[in-house]
Amino acid sequence: MAGSKEIRTKIKSVENTRKITKAMEMVAASKMRKAQDRMRASRPYAEKIRNVAAHLSFANPEYKHPYLVKRDVVKNVGLIVVSSDKGLCGGLNTNMLRLSVNQMKNWESEGKAIAVSAIGNKGFGFMNRVGANVKSHIIGLGDVPHLETLIGTIKVMLDMYEAGEIDQLYISYTKFINTMKQEPVMEQLLPLSGEQLGSPKGHWDYIYEPEAKPVVDQLMTRYIESLVYNAVAENMASEQSSRMVAMKSASDNAKEVIGDLKLVYNKARQAAITKEISEIVGGAAAVS
């Protein structure tokens, strides 16, 4: 059995660790509420522009944007991977990256080449380690996503799609369900297919002013930007929720370890006291 001094040192060490995890839990809880507010604020716009763009794919305008045209043969695929910059958030990044890697293996088995764009340090580092073809990346987003910092990374993939270097574009991120549940998802961004959301009722079309091309061009650009921004906002809300839960679990485990160590310490202390009493009694008996 370890001595009393060693046990006291372990107890002190675990107590210090628990203070850190408890503080991180409180910080994550504070950031989580703000991240959830941003995520919920971005959802209505993202859903609306997704519906408008999907309906546009069923319309018959005089101008058909390249993002709406499905290609006959898919040889190259683009993937935007959204992850966190920091760890200590449970299996958040692991689950999303596992989903991405499994899908990448399926594409490779079909003979498709894959180009990757990484948003977040964890995804960027992982894709480099597995030898993925990383075309662009951005790290250090902070706690608040800004569209102007994401545009450069997004534009690399859009330019590749317009140039015919990739035939499909997907995005992989962690969708926020609730505080206790976050789900990794992969969605197709391009080409836009109205079948993903269901066809509109009846026959209809939009009226364009001044003409279709500039309106549709701007709409398609905003469509991609809004969905990527919404994915980053969802991932950040999921990150803070997952980190809060992970830190709470760590704090609870530390509390249990402290309790077990204190029990061992008390037993060791009691054994030492008993030993000393026995020695005193033995010595007294020998003298008498």
C-alpha positions as CSV (number, residue, x, y, z in Angstrom):
1,M,0.0,0.0,0.0
2,A,1.3,3.5,-0.8
3,G,2.4,5.7,2.0
4,S,0.2,8.5,3.4
5,K,2.4,11.2,1.8
6,E,2.0,9.7,-1.7
7,I,-1.7,9.4,-1.3
8,R,-2.1,13.0,-0.1
9,T,-0.1,14.1,-3.2
10,K,-2.4,12.2,-5.5
11,I,-5.5,13.6,-3.8
12,K,-4.1,17.2,-4.2
13,S,-3.2,16.5,-7.9
14,V,-6.7,15.2,-8.7
15,E,-8.3,18.1,-6.8
16,N,-6.3,20.6,-8.9
17,T,-7.4,18.7,-12.1
18,R,-11.0,18.8,-11.0
19,K,-10.8,22.6,-10.5
20,I,-9.6,23.0,-14.1
21,T,-12.3,20.7,-15.6
22,K,-15.0,22.5,-13.5
23,A,-13.8,25.9,-14.7
24,M,-13.7,24.6,-18.4
25,E,-17.2,23.2,-17.9
26,M,-18.5,26.6,-16.8
27,V,-16.8,28.4,-19.6
28,A,-18.1,25.9,-22.2
29,A,-21.7,26.4,-20.8
30,S,-21.4,30.2,-21.2
31,K,-20.1,29.9,-24.7
32,M,-22.6,27.2,-25.6
33,R,-25.6,29.5,-25.0
34,K,-24.1,32.2,-27.3
35,A,-23.2,29.6,-29.9
36,Q,-26.7,28.2,-29.8
37,D,-28.2,31.6,-30.3
38,R,-26.0,32.3,-33.4
39,M,-26.9,28.8,-34.7
40,R,-30.6,29.3,-34.3
41,A,-30.5,32.7,-35.8
42,S,-28.7,31.3,-39.0
43,R,-31.1,28.4,-39.5
44,P,-34.2,30.2,-40.9
45,Y,-32.1,32.1,-43.5
46,A,-30.2,28.9,-44.5
47,E,-33.5,26.9,-44.8
48,K,-35.2,29.6,-46.8
49,I,-32.4,30.1,-49.3
50,R,-32.1,26.3,-49.6
51,N,-35.8,26.1,-50.5
52,V,-35.6,29.0,-53.0
53,A,-32.5,27.5,-54.7
54,A,-34.2,24.0,-54.8
55,H,-37.3,25.5,-56.3
56,L,-35.2,27.3,-58.9
57,S,-33.9,23.9,-60.0
58,F,-37.4,23.0,-61.0
59,A,-38.1,26.3,-62.8
60,N,-37.4,26.9,-66.5
61,P,-35.5,30.2,-66.6
62,E,-33.9,31.5,-69.7
63,Y,-30.5,31.2,-67.8
64,K,-29.4,27.9,-66.2
65,H,-26.7,28.4,-63.6
66,P,-23.8,25.7,-63.7
67,Y,-24.6,24.9,-60.0
68,L,-28.0,23.6,-61.2
69,V,-26.8,21.4,-64.0
70,K,-26.2,17.7,-63.0
71,R,-23.2,16.2,-64.7
72,D,-23.5,12.9,-66.5
73,V,-20.3,11.4,-65.2
74,V,-18.9,12.0,-61.8
75,K,-15.1,11.5,-61.7
76,N,-14.0,14.0,-59.1
77,V,-15.6,14.9,-55.8
78,G,-15.0,17.9,-53.5
79,L,-15.5,17.7,-49.7
80,I,-15.6,20.5,-47.2
81,V,-14.7,19.2,-43.7
82,V,-15.9,21.3,-40.8
83,S,-14.2,20.6,-37.4
84,S,-13.2,22.4,-34.3
85,D,-9.9,24.1,-33.7
86,K,-9.5,22.7,-30.1
87,G,-9.9,19.3,-28.5
88,L,-11.4,18.2,-25.2
89,C,-14.9,17.9,-26.7
90,G,-15.5,14.2,-26.5
91,G,-16.0,12.3,-29.7
92,L,-17.3,15.3,-31.7
93,N,-14.5,15.4,-34.2
94,T,-13.8,11.7,-34.2
95,N,-17.3,10.8,-35.2
96,M,-17.4,13.4,-38.0
97,L,-14.0,12.4,-39.4
98,R,-14.9,8.7,-39.2
99,L,-18.0,9.5,-41.4
100,S,-15.9,11.5,-43.8
101,V,-13.2,8.8,-44.1
102,N,-15.7,6.0,-44.7
103,Q,-17.4,8.0,-47.5
104,M,-14.0,8.9,-49.0
105,K,-13.1,5.2,-49.1
106,N,-16.4,4.5,-50.9
107,W,-15.6,7.2,-53.5
108,E,-12.1,5.8,-53.9
109,S,-13.4,2.3,-54.5
110,E,-15.6,3.8,-57.3
111,G,-12.5,5.3,-58.9
112,K,-13.3,8.9,-58.0
113,A,-10.6,11.5,-57.1
114,I,-11.2,13.5,-53.9
115,A,-10.3,17.1,-53.2
116,V,-10.6,18.3,-49.6
117,S,-11.1,21.7,-48.0
118,A,-10.7,21.8,-44.2
119,I,-12.3,24.3,-41.9
120,G,-10.9,23.9,-38.4
121,N,-7.5,22.8,-37.1
122,K,-8.5,19.2,-36.1
123,G,-9.9,18.3,-39.5
124,F,-6.9,20.0,-41.3
125,G,-4.4,18.0,-39.2
126,F,-6.3,14.7,-39.6
127,M,-6.6,15.1,-43.4
128,N,-2.9,15.8,-43.7
129,R,-2.1,12.7,-41.7
130,V,-4.2,10.4,-43.8
131,G,-2.7,11.8,-47.0
132,A,-5.8,13.5,-48.4
133,N,-5.6,16.0,-51.2
134,V,-6.1,19.2,-49.2
135,K,-6.7,22.2,-51.6
136,S,-7.5,24.9,-49.0
137,H,-7.9,25.3,-45.3
138,I,-8.6,27.8,-42.6
139,I,-7.9,27.5,-38.9
140,G,-8.2,29.8,-35.8
141,L,-11.8,30.8,-36.4
142,G,-12.3,31.7,-32.7
143,D,-15.6,31.5,-30.9
144,V,-17.6,33.5,-33.5
145,P,-17.6,32.5,-37.2
146,H,-17.3,35.3,-39.7
147,L,-18.4,34.8,-43.3
148,E,-15.6,37.0,-44.7
149,T,-13.0,34.7,-43.2
150,L,-14.7,31.6,-44.8
151,I,-15.2,33.0,-48.3
152,G,-11.6,32.3,-49.5
153,T,-11.7,28.7,-48.5
154,I,-15.1,28.2,-50.0
155,K,-14.2,30.0,-53.3
156,V,-11.4,27.6,-54.0
157,M,-13.9,24.7,-54.1
158,L,-16.4,26.7,-56.1
159,D,-13.8,27.7,-58.7
160,M,-12.8,24.0,-59.0
161,Y,-16.4,23.1,-59.6
162,E,-16.9,25.8,-62.2
163,A,-13.7,24.8,-64.0
164,G,-14.8,21.1,-64.1
165,E,-12.1,19.9,-61.7
166,I,-14.7,18.5,-59.4
167,D,-18.2,17.2,-60.4
168,Q,-19.9,17.1,-57.0
169,L,-19.3,19.1,-53.8
170,Y,-20.2,17.8,-50.3
171,I,-19.9,19.3,-46.8
172,S,-19.4,17.3,-43.6
173,Y,-20.0,18.7,-40.2
174,T,-21.7,18.0,-36.8
175,K,-25.3,19.0,-36.6
176,F,-26.7,20.3,-33.3
177,I,-29.7,18.3,-32.1
178,N,-29.8,19.2,-28.4
179,T,-27.3,19.8,-25.5
180,M,-26.8,16.0,-25.0
181,K,-26.9,14.9,-28.7
182,Q,-24.9,16.0,-31.7
183,E,-25.0,14.2,-35.0
184,P,-22.3,14.0,-37.7
185,V,-23.9,14.6,-41.2
186,M,-22.7,14.9,-44.8
187,E,-24.8,16.9,-47.3
188,Q,-24.5,17.5,-51.0
189,L,-24.0,21.2,-51.9
190,L,-23.5,20.9,-55.6
191,P,-25.0,20.3,-58.0
192,L,-28.2,21.5,-56.4
193,S,-31.0,19.1,-56.8
194,G,-34.6,20.0,-56.0
195,E,-35.4,16.4,-55.3
196,Q,-33.5,16.7,-52.0
197,L,-36.3,18.9,-50.6
198,G,-39.2,17.8,-52.6
199,S,-40.8,19.3,-55.7
200,P,-43.0,22.3,-55.4
201,K,-46.8,22.0,-55.8
202,G,-48.1,23.1,-59.2
203,H,-46.2,24.8,-62.0
204,W,-44.6,28.1,-61.3
205,D,-41.5,30.3,-62.0
206,Y,-39.8,33.4,-60.7
207,I,-39.9,36.8,-62.3
208,Y,-36.4,38.3,-62.6
209,E,-35.4,42.0,-62.6
210,P,-33.5,43.2,-64.5
211,E,-32.6,39.8,-66.0
212,A,-32.1,36.2,-64.8
213,K,-28.3,35.9,-65.0
214,P,-27.1,38.4,-62.4
215,V,-30.0,37.5,-60.0
216,V,-29.4,33.7,-60.3
217,D,-25.6,34.2,-60.0
218,Q,-25.9,36.2,-56.8
219,L,-28.5,33.7,-55.4
220,M,-26.3,30.7,-56.0
221,T,-23.3,32.4,-54.4
222,R,-25.3,33.3,-51.3
223,Y,-26.8,29.8,-51.2
224,I,-23.3,28.2,-50.9
225,E,-22.1,30.9,-48.4
226,S,-25.1,30.6,-46.2
227,L,-25.0,26.8,-46.0
228,V,-21.3,26.7,-45.2
229,Y,-21.7,29.5,-42.6
230,N,-24.7,27.6,-41.0
231,A,-22.7,24.4,-41.0
232,V,-19.8,26.2,-39.1
233,A,-22.4,27.7,-36.7
234,E,-23.9,24.3,-36.1
235,N,-20.5,22.8,-35.5
236,M,-19.5,25.4,-33.0
237,A,-22.7,25.0,-31.0
238,S,-22.1,21.2,-31.0
239,E,-18.5,21.7,-30.0
240,Q,-19.3,23.8,-26.9
241,S,-22.2,21.4,-25.9
242,S,-19.9,18.4,-26.3
243,R,-17.1,20.1,-24.4
244,M,-19.4,21.0,-21.5
245,V,-20.7,17.4,-21.2
246,A,-17.1,16.1,-21.5
247,M,-15.8,18.4,-18.8
248,K,-18.7,17.6,-16.5
249,S,-18.0,13.9,-16.9
250,A,-14.4,14.5,-16.1
251,S,-15.3,16.5,-13.0
252,D,-17.6,13.8,-11.8
253,N,-15.0,11.2,-12.4
254,A,-12.4,13.2,-10.5
255,K,-14.8,13.5,-7.6
256,E,-15.1,9.8,-7.5
257,V,-11.4,9.3,-7.7
258,I,-10.9,11.7,-4.8
259,G,-13.4,9.8,-2.7
260,D,-11.6,6.5,-3.4
261,L,-8.2,8.0,-2.6
262,K,-9.5,9.5,0.6
263,L,-10.8,6.1,1.6
264,V,-7.4,4.5,0.9
265,Y,-5.7,7.3,2.8
266,N,-7.9,6.8,5.9
267,K,-7.2,3.1,5.8
268,A,-3.5,3.7,5.5
269,R,-3.6,6.2,8.3
270,Q,-5.6,3.9,10.5
271,A,-3.2,1.1,9.9
272,A,-0.3,3.3,10.9
273,I,-2.0,4.4,14.1
274,T,-2.8,0.7,14.9
275,K,0.8,-0.2,14.3
276,E,2.1,2.6,16.6
277,I,-0.3,1.5,19.4
278,S,0.8,-2.1,19.0
279,E,4.4,-1.0,19.3
280,I,3.7,1.1,22.4
281,V,1.8,-1.7,24.1
282,G,4.5,-4.2,23.2
283,G,7.2,-1.9,24.5
284,A,5.3,-1.3,27.8
285,A,4.8,-5.0,28.2
286,A,8.5,-5.6,27.7
287,V,9.5,-3.0,30.3
288,S,7.1,-4.4,32.9
